[in-house]
Amino acid sequence: MVKASVIVKLSDDRIEVVASKVIALLLSKNIQPLMLEDNVKSYNIDINFSTIEEMRRESKFVIVLGGDGTLLHALQLFVEIDVPILPFNLGRVGFIMELQLDDLENYIDDAINDKLIIRERMRLQSEIYNGDNFVTGFNALNEIVINKAITSKILEITVESDLEVINRFRADGLIVSTPTGSTGYALSSGGPIIHPKLNVILIVPICPHTLYIRPIVIPADSELKVSIKFSVDISKSEASVTHDGQVINSLNIGDVVTIKRSPKPAQIVTSRDKSFYSVLKNKLGWGTELC
């Protein structure tokens, strides 16, 4: 029997009815739905819950119901797993949640018959080192953010690319973004919009304390090293690193964050009817009136 995972946004009144319809549709097509325990219990779904290990091992495809945050959570659950992700938008903006529930049955049929249109989305891979010791590492679809952990503190940041210093500056933080993430936090911080088909990495300082410090786009095969100058005597971490707003790690004295393109892109199903530009026009209101 074909099996499919269903990941849903929690604490959303609209989800219970929608999720029940999705589960019923899967069962009607002899597809076994797999859901996590918190999803099943939150919305009283009448199926047995599954472990994430079972879902990662057995899913032919993954249906995501929610907004961009729900999709980013699902990608963390299925990191390094080559499985198509079908993102159905129930959120507000949803730049990467292109699919509409009206077409759900057609997309499920395409998934069964291996006819999905899949767009590989570049991901970033980070590793934190303290000296020569590996601490931890994560992947991100949108961005990796170095941020200050103390409100009144200004970070002194050094960014290197392939052993050459790009810049040293003082700022509230730093965003290292994929093209997919360029329409998110990076855009809000003054970065450019980058087409998702481009293989580049975007670096955007957060509120730099020197006006000539600007965003920069570098080749995707670059390897970045980001380090923070810490106070000599501190009682708590002055900075943290966040991956897609999902995973947060404190940085300590001597920590260095390396960032490069992940060898495992995300396999996200795209709409048959929407281009990147049509999504921009819809989400940002481009072309609605002349300035």
N, C-alpha and C positions, 0 to 999 in steps of 0.2 A: 504493500500500500504506500502511495505517495504521502509524505508528511510535510507540513508547512508550519513554521512558527508564526505566531501573532504577538506583536509587541504593542501595547497600548499605553497612552498617557494616563497617569493616575490623577485622581481628584478632578475629573471633568464630567459634568452631568450628562453630556451628550454621548459619552463613550459607551455606556451600558447597552443602549439600543443598537448602536452601530456595531459594536463588537459581537453582540448576539446574532445579528444578521450575517456578519462575516463568517462566524463559526457555522451557522446553519448552511450557508452557501458552500463552504468547504466540504461539510459532511455530505451534502447532496451530490457532490462530485467525487465521492469516495476518497476524499483527502482527509487524513487525520490531522486535526489542529493540535499544535503544541503551544502551551502557554505557561508562564511562570506562576508560581503560587500566589504572589501578591496580586497579579492581574486577575486570576480566577476568583480569588476571594473578594477583591474590591468590587467586582461587578457581577457577582453571583452567577458566573458562567458555569453551565452544567456539563463540565468535562473534568477529567482528572488532570491535575497540573503536572508539569514536567520540570526536570532540572535543566539548567543552562547547558550542562554537559550533553544531555540527550538532544537538546535543540541544536547545539553546534554540530553534533555528529550526524544527525538524521534528517535535517531540514533540506528539502529541495529548493525552497525559496522562503523569504521572510516578508510578511506583511506588517507594515508599521502604520499605526493610526494615531495621529497627533500633529504636532508642529515640528519645527527644525530641532528643538531640544530633544524630543522623543526619538527622532532619527539618530541624533548624535549618541544618545544613550544606547540605542540598538547597535550602532556600529562599534561601540566599546564592548558590548556583549559578544559580538561576532568578529572581533578583530582577528585578522590573519586567516579568516575563513572565506574561501571563495564561494560565496552563495549570493544569488541575486536578492537585492533589497527593493521591495515595492513600497514606496512612501506615499501614503494617501493623506492629503492635507486636511487637518481639522483645526489648524492653528490660525494665527492672524497674518503673519507675513509669509513664511513658508517659501523662501527662495529655492530650496532644494526639495521641497515636498510638492512635486509637479503633478502627481496623479489625482484624479477626482473619483469619488466613490461611485458616481454614475457609471463609470467604466470598469468597476471592480471585476465583474464576471468575465469580461473580455480579457483582462490582464491575467486572471487565474487560468483561463483556457490557454493563453499564450505561454504561461509558465509551465503548464503540464506538457505542452508540445514543443518546448524549447524555442519559442519564437519571440521572446522578449527582446526589446531594444535596450541594451545595457550600455551605459556610459561609464567608463572607468574614471573615477575621480581620484586625483592625486592626494595622498596623505603625507603627513610629516611624522617623523619618528624622533623622539627625544631620548637622551640618556643623561642622567645626573651622575657626576663623579665627584668624589672628595679626594683630592690628590689622585692617586692611581687606582683608588677603590671605586668600583661600580656601586651605585646606591640603588637606582631604580630607573625604569624607562617606560614610556607610553607612546601611543599613536594618537594623532588628531586629524580629523578631516578638515576642520576650519582653521584653527589657529592654536599656537602655543603662546601663552602670555606670561611674561616676567612682570610681576607687580609688587608694589610696595606693600608691606604688611603692617606698617605703622603709619597712621594718617599724616602726621606732621613730618615724616621722613622723606627726603629726596634721595633717589638712588643714583649712584655713580656707576654707569654701565659701560662695559667694554664689549664690542662686537667684533669678532674676527671671522674671516672667511678664508678657508684653505691656508691657514697659518699667517695670513696678512690682516693687520688691524684695519677694519673699515672705519670705525669711529669710536671715540670715547665721549660720552656726554652725560649730563645730569637730566633726569626726567622722572616722571611718576612711574614709568615702566616701559615695556617694549612688547610689541606684537610681532610675531613671526607667523605669516599667514600663507595658506595655499590660495590658488585662484578661486576656489570655491568659497573660501572664507573672506575673500576681498569684499563681498557685499554685506559682511557682518560687522563685527567690532572694529575691524580695520577701516571700513568705510566711515563709521561714526567718528573715528579718530583722525580723519583727513586723508586716508589712503585712497588710491585709485581703484576703479572697478576693472577687474581682469577677467577676460574670457576664460571659462573653465577648461578649454582645450589647450591652453598655453602651458608649457612646462617651465614654470618660474616659481620663485619664492619671493614674497613681499615682506619687507621689514618696515614697520611703522612705529616710531617713538610715540609714547603717550605723554602728552603735555611736556615737551622738552623745554628746558629753561634757557635755551638759546634759539632764537627764531630761525637761524639758517639750517638747523637740523631738520631734514626733510625725509619723507619716505623714499625707499629705494627698492627697485626690482632687480633681482639677481638670478643667474641660471639655476635651474632645479637640481643640477648635479653638484652644487656647492655644499660644503659642510661648514656649518656655523658653530662657533664657540662663544657663548655668552657668559660673562663673569661679572660679579657685583663686588664693589669695594665696601666692605662692612666696617662698622665701628670696631675699635680694638676691644672695648668692653661693652658687651650687650647681654641683656638678660633674656631676650627672646629674638626670634628670627625677624630680620628687617625686610625680607622679601619672600615671595612664593612663586611657584610656577604652576600654571593652570592649563589643562588640555581640554579644549572645546567646552569650557565651563563645567566639566563633569568631574575631573580628577584634579585635586589640589595637593601639592607637596611643598612644605616649607624648605627654604634654602638656608644653609648654615655657612659659617666662615670656612672658606676653602672649597666650597661647591662650585662646580662649573657645569653648565648645561650645553650639551652638544645637540644640534638639530640638523637633520638632513631628510631628504625624500625617503619615504618608506618604500621598501620593495613590494609591498602589498597594497595596491590601490583599492578603493571601495568600489563594489559592483552595484551601482545604483541604476534602477530601471528608470528610463526617461519617457516622457510623453511622446506619443506619435504626432501630436498636433501643435506642440509648443516649441519654439526656438528660445535660445537664451535671451534674444532681444525682446521677444514677446513677453517673456517673464519680467524683464526689466521694466518694460512699458506698463505692465499691469501692476507690479508691486510698487514702483516709484512714481507712477503717474506721468511718465514721459510721453510727450506728444499730445497731451490732452488739450493744451492751449498754447498759443504763441506767447513768448515772454515780451 
